[in-house]
Amino acid sequence: MAAKGVFIVGAKRTPFGKFGGALKNVTATELQTIVNKSVLKSSGIDPKDVDHVIIGNVVQSSKCAGYLARHSSLLSNIPETKPAVIVNRLCGSGFQSAIDGSLQVLSGDSKVVLVGGVENMSQFPHVVRDIRFGTTFGKPIELEDVIWSSSNDSYANLSMAMTAEKLGKKYGLKREEVDQYAAKSQERYASAKKLGVFKKEITPVNIKNRKGSISFEVDEHPRETSYEQLSKLPSVFQKNGLVTAGNASGICDGAGALLIASEEGMKSLNCKPLSRVVGWSVVGCDPTIMGIGPVPAIRNVLKKTGLSMNDIGLFEINEAFAAQVVSVQKELNIDINQLNVNGGAIALGHPLAASGSRILGHLSYEMERRKIKYSIGAACIGGGQGIAVLLENTSY
């Protein structure tokens, strides 16, 4: 477990763009570079003082995507002598980059690590399989949409949405309660936005257009809706099922970045902590109900840190599907007034690897705003895993 000397000293994210929206032509590398530069500037850390760069990314969607971590590092003016790596734990990738950065600090190999996560889902490609070495004469060419193929678990033989349907059935959920939860996510986001809650964490993206450029500054996916409107949407994956387009996370584009520092590094660079990384947990679970993953992950991180559910003032659990997060809430008996208090991925969208970075940054700011001591960020992971990170407000 992390000792007292692992801190988050900077946190930024882009606004999240809707599918095919403002960020559709901005590559993942470009998005990550923007938040890298922003988090370094806002924290007052010189790029030369970064020892390692660790970036989460799930689907390598652009031509140079294999170089994403390295290129975003170099484009952020981090010296070429400093290494960079991409990590992929699917929807937990942003969390995993923070865990790996914390391990770098704990090992003594690094004093400052830039971590993050990015996804441009609008640029996920269509592909033709088995064409490189020729095809059978007359055989139809099939075009595969990676957005859909990547959301199916061939081992479990289920789409992610169907795992949520199965989980919801296990917990006896009704369509009404998942739609009510989805409406609450949208309402909470709208209220928080009016209060300016997200301003500290968001950095604008300048987007070129025919007239020059525009500054993209606000999350694009949230929309005005109500329980009544959501309740009229058809279930998508199962007749009379739970999952609809309105109570599932949005397909989105975006990036996030955090700066992880040791106590020594923080003092030598004269920067202040946003939060302390207390501990983390990554676990496996049944792939056919992968959405339950946050439950054993949260229980395990509490056990490892010697804390209890009563010690935690805020929970941010990635809203892959309303049916999934409500099932987790029921199993852990989380007070709804402590869960995703400013809305979650149903409102904001879920750019896969970026979500963990967003959640940890948001919790760091929100603990301070609400004067709360401890918080947990968590996510379910396709294939049957769960991940959780426990943070402490150092100024509490």
Secondary structure by P-SEA (a helix, b strand, c coil): cccccccccbbbbccccccccccccccaaaaaaaaaaaaaaaaccccccccbbbbbbcccccccccaaaaaaaaaacccccccccccccccaaaaaaaaaaaaaaaaccccbbbbbcccccccbbbbbcccccccccccbbbbbcaaaaaaccccccccaaaaaaaaaaaacccaaaaaaaaaaaaaaaaaaaaaccccccbbbbbbbcccccccccccccbbbbcaaaaaaccccccccccccccccccccccbbbbbbbcaaaaaaaccccccccccccccccccccccaaaaaaaaaaaaaaccccccccbbbcccccaaaaaaaaaaacccccccccccccccccccccaaaaaaaaaaaaaaaaaccccccccccccccbbbbbbbbcccc
